[in-house]
Amino acid sequence: MNMKTRWHLRFAVILAPFSIPFAAGGYWLWANELLVLWVGSSAALGSIWWLISRWFRHASSDLELLDISNAIGNSTQNQQAYKKIEAISASRRDDNPDLSSSQFYIQTLLEVMQTVAEEFHPRSKDALLEIKLPYLLKVVEMLAQDLRINLAENIPGSHVFSLSDLAKSHKFASRGRELYRMFRIVTAGLDPVSAMIRELKLATTNSILSQSSAELKRWLIDAYIKKFGYYAIELYSGNLVLDDQLLAKPTKVSRQEIVAIKRRERAVGAEPFRVLVLGQTNAGKSSLINALFGRVKAETDALPIKGINSYVLKRPGVETAVIMDCEGYGGSDCSKLIAQAAKEIARCDMILLAVSATNAAREPDKQMLQAIQSQFSSLGRTTMPAIVVALTHVDQLRPIREWNPPYDVTHPDCDKARTIRMAIDGVARDLEMEMDQIAPVCLKPGFEYNIEEGLIPAIFQHLDHAEQVRYLRCLKEYRKEDHWRLLWKQSKRTGQFIAKKGLRTFDSVPKLKSVLTS
């Protein structure tokens, strides 16, 4: 009797006990007119099972693999090497290798290393050896660290059970499987119907688990190859460092830059604000300066001064400020004044513009601001100084005899407040400014109004913008200083070089030396 016949006989003997209850059940269904219903139900359940099986197969083909493409550098060599690693991963996943064999890991590791090495050293005969030993050990260290973290985070009890415990549990599991197999054989003879149901259930479960195990295996192979490929790219591209602590510290060049930046910031902090005070003739500009200082600083009711007078102002919130009092202007041509004070105007960080509330002529103020803006543009400076308007002579607005401050110009509740608000709106509209840039003030001696409560807060509100302008101004000046300092250093070193060359020539001609020294 051949082997094929013997297997057929064995199957017939195994299936014989199942045929009797199956035939009896079929007869009972036919006798109770339930056979058609049973066949239909079985077909429906079979179809559902077929669809579930197809879904499992489809889901397994769309396995979400590890994606480390974002960690790979953008260089052409890095991208080419990573594509080859992905190709290796795809071929290894389809090979269904034995993961319990160390041969798989060694061969895959060498293949990945060789592929990456040839990409970065295409002209080398032994590209794989183009590596320094400490860096190779560093890669092993990083892989071991990854393995340790993954084990600790993903394997339950890995930090509790020893290797001896795992070996013992494996033996117990093997013995348990043998005992369970014997139980299934014995019960199949005693209760074939229950045994058949149990075997179908086991077959289904094993099928699902085998598919899940296959997916897990493919994921592990892909993760192993890509992880090692990433480290290999880091290794051969020269991006790997032995001491990671160095990355937590600035480089030598960066330290020098930090020192220079701190030095520059200290110098900028010590640099005073430069406030340019402008205004038409008789707008109250000198009175405004006196009010800022709290005492008579600029002459009032006197002939207009020529050019610019400067004062140093110190008050809480501003370490030091240089107040530049500019000559009053009027008429339609302000080019002469701009030409006279061009240098000082270009250095201002903030403009304090005195505008008389009783003077409806805003065109000179507008032309002055436009001229300053043009001058800044011609110097290549795109950021204009902060502008604050002191709206003077508000006490002379209608009704003139009414003067009972303070006035709420945000919600005016009297004729005087409404008139002041109208004057503010007019200046804001004519000079294209915001409300918070305009502070109504009265500068008449003994009747000062809204200096500390309105004008000074308005100045402080725009101090951040003024600081930005001051920083850019200082930066430009420091660049000039750096330019001349570097030029001086270069000239000094050139002179030293020429002097040394000359002395060497002098030493190489003994006769000339003896003649000159005799």
Beta strands, then each sheet from edge to edge (+ up, - down):
strand 1: 273-279
strand 2: 308-315
strand 3: 318-326
strand 4: 350-356
strand 5: 386-392
strand 6: 438-440
sheet 1: 2+ 3- 1- 4- 5- 6-
end
